[in-house]
Amino acid sequence: MKLVNVCAIDTQFSDIANTFNKQHDDHSAMMKAAQKLKEVSGCSPTASLTACIETVQQEHGASKVQVHMEGYSFSLIVKEKKVPDKLKQVQQQVGELSCSTKRVLARKTILQEMIRSMLQSQTHLKERINTANPEYLDQVRLEDNLRENIQKISLAKELSEQYDEAARSVLREMAQLAGLMLEGDPEIGTE
């Protein structure tokens, strides 16, 4: 983000960038966990999570391997006395997938509110920048910086929505595997 020479506004843009970067990292971790889950369960990289879990259930018995879901957390429950290493790896990846999915969803609500606030107050932001910087050339440069920052947070908003949809897709698949049906798309992190 470029500086606009008004500390409060610069801090808001910085906070948005930091929150987006964290969500981006969470999304990457979610995608990595999904790919690793596919790998350790012996599925192709293009297979669905449902297909991978069903493969594991067929190998070990559906009554012994089940997806358990509580709230937005999900896990793979194994009802065997001695859990094979491969199955432990699958359980670990399901756990990592659950954690990263929840983090993506939680950050989306916060990020969208921060971005919405900035986008709605563009005119006010411009006025504050011009008031704090009376020199014309500074105003031109800082207005350009503001414009560029607005473009960046608009892009962050779009990407955040894509990350959120990917996380909700994972959640829907896991809920279905657990025998549950998600009603609507409740907001995460606003309760």
N, C-alpha and C positions, 0 to 999 in steps of 0.2 A: 504494500500500500504506500502511496505517496503522501507526504505530509501536506496539510492544508494550513498549517501555522496557527491553529486554534486547538489548544491542548485537549479540551473535552471531546472535540470532534475527532481528532487524531486517535484518541484513546478508544472511541467507539469503533472506528474502522479497524484498529488493531485488535480489539476484542472479537470482532466479527471474523477477522482473518484467523486468529488463534482457534476460535471455536470451529470454524470450517476445517482447518487443518487437522484438528483432533477427530472430527467426524470422517474426514477423508482417510485418516489412519485407521479408524475403526472399520470403515467400509473395506479397506484393503485387507485388514485382519479377518473380516468376515469372509471375504472371497477366498483368501488363502486357506482358511479353515475348511471351507466347503470343498475346495480342490483337494486338500489333504485327506478329507473324509472320503472323497471319491477314490482317491489313490489307495488308501489303506483298506477300503472295503472291496477293492478289486473291480471297480466300475470304470468306465471310460470317462474322460474329462468332460464329455458332453452329456453324460447321464444326469437325470434329475436326482435330487436328494432322496426323493421317495423311492426311486429304483434302487439306490444304494442301500438304504435301510431295509428294503424288502429283500434284497440279496443277502444281507447279513441275517435277517430273520429266517430265510430259507436254509441257510447254512447251519444255523444253530437252533432252529426251532422257534416259531413265532411266539409260543407261550413262554419261552425262556428269555427272549430279547424283545423289549417293548419300549416305545417312546413314551415318556412321562412328561406331562406339561402342567405347570402350576403358574398361573399368571402369565407372564411373558417369558418365563424360564422353561427350558426344556432339557431333558437328559435322556440317556439311553440306560434303561434298567436291565441288568443281566441277572437272571435267576439261575445261576450255576454255582456250584461250590468252588470249582477251580475255573477262573476266567482265563481263557487263552490270551496270549500276548496280543494277537491281532485284534481281538475283540476289545481289549483294554485300550488299544490305540484308537479304535473307532469311538469308544466312549469318550476318550480325551478330546478328540476332534469335535464330537457333538457338544461337549462342554464349552470348548473354545468358540464354537459357532454360536452357541446360546449367548455367551457373554458379549461377544462383539456385536451381535444382532441387537441386543438390548441397548448397547451404548449408541449405536447408529440412530436408533429410534428416539432415544432420550435427547440426544443433541439436536435433532431436527426441530423440535418444538422451540427450543431456546434460540437456535440460529434463525429460524424463520421470523420470530418476533423481533429480533435485533435488526434484521435486514428490512422488514416491513416498516419499522419505525424510521429508519434512515431514508428509505425510498419515499415515504410520505412527506418527509420534511426537507426535501431538496431545496426548495425556495428559501426556507428559513436558514438552512445551512449556508447557502450562498450569501445571504445578507449578513450573517454572523462573520463569515470570512472577510467580506468587504469592509465591515465595520472595524474589525481587528487589524486590517491591513490597508491603510488609506492610500498607499502608493499605487497608481494605476497599473504599472508593470507587474507588481506583486499580485494585484488582484487578478490580472489576466492569467498569470502562471498558476496561481493557486486555484482559480476556477477550473483550469484545465486539469489540475491534479484531482479536484473534486469530481469532475466528469469521469476521469479515468477510474477513480475509486468506485463510483456508482456503477460503472460498467462491470468492474470486477465483482462487486457484491451481487449484481444481477446474475452473473454467470454462476457464482457460488450458490445462489438460490436455486437455479435450475439443477445444478449437480446435486445439491442437497436433496432435492425432491426425487431425483433418480436413485440416490443412495437409500432414501427412505422406502421407495417402492421395492427395491431389491430386498431390503430387510423384512418388509411386510410379506413379501413372497416366501421368504425362508420361514417366517412365522406361520403362514397359512399352511405350508407343506408339513411342518412339524405338528401343527394342531391336527391336521387331517390324519397323520400317522398315529397320533395319540387317540384318535377317535373323537376328536372335538371339532366343532365348527365355530370359527370366529364370526361374530355378528358385527357387521359394519367394520369400521376402522377407528376404534377409539384412540384418542390422542394419548401418547405415552409421555410421561414426565410432567403432566399438568394436574395430576391428582393431588 
